[in-house]
């Protein structure tokens, strides 16, 4: 399942992009949201990588 984690940020970015377009916002206006998405997913991935190293 961990090998599919790269899909989570892609899916979240696609949903965010859809939200921006459906509410007539530009990508530039939603750039902060993309940053939050990548930071959130980076934190989760870092946590799981840390748990892999701790439990081995």
Secondary structure, DSSP 8 states (H G I E B T S, - for coil): -GGGTHHHHHHHHHHHHHHHHHTT--TTTTHHHHHHHHHHHHHHHHHHHHHHHHH-
